[in-house]
Amino acid sequence: MTQAIADHQPTRGEIRLVIAASSLGTVFEWYDFFIYGTLAASGIIGRTFFPAGNEMVQTLLAWAGFAVGFGFRPLGAVLFGYLGDRMGRKYTFLVTITLMGIATAGVGLVPSAATIGLAAPAIVLLLRIAQGLALGGEYGGAAVYVAEHSPRGKAGFYTSFIQAGVVGGFILSIVVVLLTKAVVAPPVWDGWAWRLPFLFSLVLLAVSLWMRLKLSESPVFAAMRAAGERAVNPLVESFTYPGNIKRMLVALFGIAAGLTVIWYTAMFTVLSFLQGPMRVDETTAQLIVGAGALVGLVWFVAFGKWSDRVGRKTPIVIGYALTFILLFPIFWTIGAAANPGLSRAAQHAPVVVSGPACAYSPFAKEQADDCGRVLDYLSKKGVAYAKQRTPVTVVTIGGEPIADHGPAGLDAALTHAGYDLAKVKPSPGNIALILVAILALGALSGITYGPVAALLSEMFPPAIRYSSLSIPYHIGTGYFGGFLPFISQYIVAKTGDPFAGLWYTMAVVAMALVVTVVWLDERALVSAAKA
């Protein structure tokens, strides 16, 4: 068995087909998953399926629906990991991509809540659960399949295309949305045409199945099957194989959790940040983020290849450390370039809200007191504020107290202080600066994400590799990453600071850095994969 792994040298044509089919399938699978998030950031999902009479609540509920899919990824990892280790890599991820394509198209067919009431969000959540189950089996299958075809010394480079495929799915979701919006009138888009990107998933499903049916089984799995070395119960053996629990914990808390919060911050947080607090025109924001993500694909391949020379641990640790240094400055740069007028107003005329309690709940339809109502209004507008405690409610803008705390009075005072809350389109020079900042975020994501498929495949014994890889990866990415948009938006809403949500990313990366530095023994992990 070990000799079969060592001697395997695929032909150039074979490896090209393996990489192309696996990577494109990954692109399509993640497109299906991310198209929901792309439209949730624009508010359409909330308005259609989660109407609450409160824009902030709609946004939070839409992101909660996004998180639900991630929450079920670990269950998908258990189910399809078991099948992948018992039945084979190829046929398992044929099943996962079929389930994903059907569930995604289904979202595009669900009537609105205005039409069928609470059944609409219930059906959408069920379809998101199906997507989560499918994705739980997809990544592990593609990563293991490519890794087990890779010649010695090239696993980092070959599997980096799988990592780039994840970003490619996000980019494709933005491209399809923009193309659809370009060919239909705005009322048509808002009315029903936003459903077309979901239905486009059926086309992607057909292409994916056509390509993947051309593939043969992984040579490593084929050798195990021929030698009778398959695991009897991969799920049980993942937790009983000597040393495997430690490896799974390191993969969860040190690798999956850290890389995923950096990646989601680099993509979804930037998109929400531009469209929300920075008041950037929706289409402009999508174009900027899509262009930055497209150019940034090179980071994943470059750092994956680099890991073949220096090892997997070094790039990941460097990426975590650089995130601590650069994350806030990068976002400050994006904010200043995206809406200079709003940034100047916030700096020179800060908003301070004070009161005896100043309690604010983003989920409440009606706030308890005058102070809470002011905070609710400012949060919906995306205006940064600070809070203080005083006997009565007081609102100051640039040090000047505001007598009228109602919407009209606040709007007039904000306008007088230089707060322009209309949608803006940054200048060409500022767009270029934003793109540079997004590329920097892409580099932080690429250096931590590019080597990961190879690393995770090398961490676990072949007979239980699919299960052992998939379970910690999808728990880490599903819970730490999938809930990031919801948690960060909630923190922003509660604090009034558009940058405060980044502290969630910083906290998870801190944990991941410690776990990786202290407990990831690369030499031991690589030897275990060859056992």
Long-range contacts (C-beta under 8 A, 24 or more apart in sequence): 1-223, 1-224, 1-227, 1-229, 1-462, 2-530, 2-531, 4-219, 4-220, 4-223, 5-148, 5-220, 5-223, 5-462, 5-530, 6-152, 6-530, 8-148, 8-149, 8-151, 8-219, 8-220, 9-151, 10-149, 10-151, 10-219, 14-149, 15-149, 15-150, 15-151, 15-158, 17-214, 17-215, 18-145, 18-146, 18-149, 18-215, 19-146, 19-158, 19-161, 20-211, 21-211, 21-212, 21-214, 21-215, 22-142, 22-145, 22-146, 22-161, 22-162, 22-165, 22-212, 23-142, 23-146, 23-161, 23-162, 23-164, 23-165, 23-168, 24-165, 24-207, 24-208, 24-211, 25-93, 25-97, 25-138, 25-142, 25-165, 25-208, 25-211, 25-212, 26-138, 26-139, 26-142, 26-162, 26-165, 26-166, 26-168, 26-169, 27-165, 27-168, 27-169, 27-172, 28-97, 28-101, 28-169, 28-172, 28-201, 28-204, 28-205, 28-207, 28-208, 29-96, 29-97, 29-100, 29-134, 29-135, 29-138, 29-169, 29-208, 30-135, 30-165, 30-166, 30-168, 30-169, 30-170, 31-168, 31-169, 31-170, 31-172, 31-173, 31-176, 31-201, 31-204, 32-100, 32-101, 32-103, 32-104, 32-131, 32-169, 32-201, 32-204, 33-69, 33-100, 33-104, 33-131, 33-135, 33-169, 34-169, 34-170, 34-173, 35-104, 35-173, 35-176, 35-177, 35-197, 35-198, 35-201, 36-65, 36-66, 36-69, 36-107, 36-128, 36-131, 37-66, 37-173, 37-268, 37-485, 38-170, 38-173, 38-174, 38-177, 38-271, 38-286, 39-177, 39-194, 39-197, 40-65, 40-66, 40-485, 41-268, 41-271, 41-272, 41-275, 42-275, 42-282, 42-286, 44-190, 44-194, 48-112, 48-113, 48-120, 49-110, 49-112, 49-113, 49-120, 49-121, 49-124, 50-113, 50-121, 51-113, 51-114, 52-365, 53-365, 54-365, 55-380, 56-362, 56-376, 56-379, 56-380, 56-493, 57-362, 57-363, 57-365, 59-489, 60-362, 60-363, 60-486, 60-489, 60-490, 60-493, 61-121, 63-485, 63-486, 63-489, 64-486, 65-121, 65-124, 65-125, 65-128, 66-128, 66-482, 66-485, 66-486, 67-482, 67-483, 67-485, 67-486, 68-125, 68-128, 68-129, 68-132, 69-128, 69-129, 69-131, 69-132, 69-135, 69-482, 70-132, 70-477, 70-478, 70-479, 70-481, 70-482, 70-483, 71-132, 71-478, 71-479, 71-482, 71-483, 72-128, 72-129, 72-132, 72-133, 72-136, 72-478, 73-132, 73-133, 73-135, 73-136, 73-474, 73-475, 73-477, 73-478, 73-482, 74-136, 74-471, 74-474, 74-475, 74-478, 74-479, 75-132, 75-133, 75-136, 76-132, 76-133, 76-134, 76-135, 76-136, 76-137, 76-474, 77-136, 77-137, 77-140, 77-467, 77-470, 77-471, 77-473, 77-474, 77-475, 78-136, 78-235, 78-467, 78-470, 78-471, 79-133, 79-136, 79-137, 80-133, 80-136, 80-137, 80-138, 80-140, 80-141, 80-466, 80-470, 81-137, 81-140, 81-234, 81-235, 81-238, 81-466, 81-467, 81-468, 81-469, 81-470, 81-471, 82-233, 82-234, 82-235, 82-467, 83-137, 84-137, 84-140, 84-141, 84-144, 84-466, 84-467, 84-470, 85-230, 85-231, 85-234, 85-463, 85-464, 85-465, 85-466, 85-467, 86-230, 86-231, 86-234, 88-217, 88-218, 88-221, 88-225, 89-141, 89-144, 89-145, 89-148, 89-217, 89-218, 89-221, 89-466, 90-145, 90-212, 90-215, 90-216, 90-217, 90-218, 92-137, 92-141, 92-466, 93-137, 93-138, 93-141, 93-142, 93-145, 93-212, 94-209, 94-212, 94-213, 95-137, 96-134, 96-135, 96-136, 96-137, 96-138, 96-141, 97-134, 97-138, 97-205, 97-208, 97-209, 97-212, 98-205, 98-209, 99-130, 99-133, 99-134, 100-130, 100-131, 100-134, 100-135, 100-138, 100-201, 100-205, 101-201, 101-202, 101-204, 101-205, 101-208, 102-130, 102-205, 103-127, 103-128, 103-130, 103-131, 103-134, 104-131, 104-198, 104-201, 105-198, 105-199, 105-201, 105-202, 105-205, 106-130, 106-198, 107-198, 108-195, 108-196, 108-197, 108-198, 108-199, 108-201, 109-195, 109-198, 109-199, 132-478, 135-474, 136-470, 136-474, 136-478, 137-470, 139-166, 139-470, 139-473, 139-474, 140-466, 140-467, 140-469, 140-470, 140-473, 140-474, 141-466, 142-453, 143-453, 143-456, 143-457, 143-469, 144-218, 144-457, 144-465, 144-466, 144-469, 145-215, 145-218, 146-453, 147-453, 147-454, 147-457, 147-458, 148-218, 148-219, 148-220, 148-221, 148-457, 148-462, 149-218, 149-219, 150-454, 153-308, 154-308, 155-308, 155-454, 155-457, 155-458, 156-304, 156-305, 156-306, 156-307, 156-308, 156-312, 156-450, 156-451, 156-454, 157-301, 157-304, 157-305, 157-308, 158-454, 159-304, 159-453, 159-454, 159-457, 160-300, 160-301, 160-303, 160-304, 160-305, 160-450, 160-451, 160-453, 160-454, 161-301, 161-304, 162-453, 163-300, 163-304, 163-446, 163-449, 163-450, 163-452, 163-453, 164-297, 164-300, 164-301, 166-263, 166-449, 167-263, 167-267, 167-293, 167-296, 167-297, 167-300, 167-445, 168-297, 170-267, 170-293, 171-290, 171-293, 171-294, 171-297, 173-197, 174-286, 174-287, 174-289, 174-290, 174-293, 175-290, 176-200, 177-286, 178-283, 178-286, 178-287, 178-290, 181-283, 220-462, 221-462, 224-462, 224-463, 229-463, 230-463, 231-463, 231-464, 231-467, 234-463, 234-464, 234-466, 234-467, 234-468, 235-467, 237-463, 237-464, 238-460, 238-464, 238-467, 238-468, 238-471, 241-461, 241-464, 241-468, 243-524, 243-528, 244-460, 244-461, 244-464, 244-468, 246-519, 247-459, 247-460, 247-468, 247-525, 247-528, 248-468, 248-471, 248-472, 249-472, 249-515, 249-519, 250-459, 250-515, 250-516, 250-519, 250-520, 251-456, 251-459, 251-469, 251-472, 251-473, 251-476, 252-472, 252-473, 252-475, 252-476, 253-476, 253-511, 253-512, 253-515, 254-512, 254-515, 254-516, 254-519, 254-520, 255-316, 255-452, 255-455, 255-456, 255-472, 255-473, 255-476, 255-512, 255-516, 255-520, 256-472, 256-473, 256-474, 256-475, 256-476, 256-477, 256-480, 256-481, 257-476, 257-477, 257-480, 257-481, 257-508, 257-511, 257-512, 258-316, 258-320, 258-448, 258-508, 258-509, 258-511, 258-512, 258-513, 258-516, 259-316, 259-319, 259-445, 259-448, 259-449, 259-452, 259-477, 259-512, 260-476, 260-477, 260-480, 260-481, 260-484, 261-480, 261-481, 261-484, 261-504, 261-505, 261-508, 261-509, 262-319, 262-323, 262-441, 262-444, 262-445, 262-448, 262-449, 262-505, 262-509, 263-445, 263-448, 263-449, 263-481, 264-481, 264-484, 264-485, 265-327, 265-441, 265-484, 265-488, 265-502, 265-505, 266-296, 266-438, 266-441, 266-442, 266-444, 266-445, 267-293, 268-484, 268-485, 269-484, 269-485, 269-488, 269-501, 269-502, 269-505, 270-334, 270-438, 270-441, 272-485, 272-489, 273-331, 273-334, 273-335, 273-498, 274-334, 274-338, 274-434, 276-382, 276-498, 277-335, 277-382, 277-384, 277-492, 277-498, 278-334, 278-335, 278-338, 278-339, 278-342, 278-382, 278-424, 278-498, 279-339, 279-342, 279-382, 279-420, 279-421, 279-422, 279-423, 279-424, 280-338, 280-339, 280-423, 280-424, 280-425, 280-426, 281-423, 281-424, 281-425, 282-423, 284-425, 284-426, 284-431, 288-431, 288-434, 288-435, 288-438, 289-438, 291-435, 292-434, 292-435, 292-438, 292-439, 292-441, 292-442, 293-438, 293-442, 295-435, 295-439, 295-442, 296-438, 296-439, 296-441, 296-442, 296-443, 296-445, 296-446, 298-446, 299-442, 299-443, 299-445, 299-446, 299-447, 299-450, 300-445, 300-446, 300-449, 300-450, 301-450, 302-446, 302-450, 303-446, 303-447, 303-449, 303-450, 303-451, 304-450, 304-451, 304-453, 304-454, 306-450, 306-451, 307-450, 307-451, 307-454, 307-455, 308-454, 311-522, 312-451, 312-452, 312-454, 312-455, 312-458, 312-522, 313-455, 313-516, 313-520, 313-522, 315-447, 315-448, 315-450, 315-451, 316-447, 316-448, 316-451, 316-452, 316-455, 316-516, 317-513, 317-516, 317-517, 318-447, 319-444, 319-445, 319-447, 319-448, 320-448, 320-509, 320-512, 320-513, 320-516, 321-513, 322-444, 322-447, 323-444, 323-448, 323-505, 323-506, 323-509, 324-506, 324-509, 324-510, 324-513, 326-440, 326-444, 327-444, 327-502, 327-505, 327-506, 328-499, 328-502, 330-437, 330-440, 330-441, 331-437, 331-499, 331-502, 332-499, 333-433, 333-434, 333-437, 334-434, 334-437, 334-438, 335-498, 335-499, 337-426, 337-430, 337-431, 337-433, 337-434, 337-437, 338-424, 338-426, 338-430, 338-434, 339-420, 339-424, 339-426, 340-430, 341-418, 341-420, 341-424, 342-419, 342-420, 342-421, 342-424, 344-418, 345-414, 345-417, 345-418, 345-419, 345-420, 346-383, 346-384, 346-419, 348-398, 348-418, 349-397, 349-398, 349-417, 349-418, 349-419, 350-384, 350-385, 350-386, 350-397, 350-398, 351-378, 351-383, 351-384, 351-385, 351-386, 351-395, 351-396, 351-397, 351-414, 351-496, 352-385, 352-386, 352-387, 352-388, 352-394, 352-395, 352-396, 352-397, 353-378, 353-385, 353-386, 353-387, 353-388, 353-393, 353-394, 353-395, 353-496, 354-387, 354-388, 354-389, 354-390, 354-393, 354-394, 354-395, 355-389, 355-390, 355-392, 355-393, 355-394, 356-389, 356-390, 356-391, 356-392, 356-393, 358-387, 358-389, 358-393, 360-493, 360-494, 362-490, 362-493, 362-494, 369-393, 370-405, 373-405, 374-405, 374-410, 375-496, 377-407, 377-410, 378-410, 378-496, 379-492, 379-493, 379-496, 381-414, 381-421, 382-421, 382-498, 383-414, 383-419, 383-421, 383-496, 384-496, 384-497, 384-498, 385-496, 386-496, 387-496, 455-525, 457-529, 458-525, 458-526, 458-529, 459-525, 459-528, 459-529, 460-528, 460-529, 461-528, 461-529, 461-531, 462-529, 465-529, 480-508
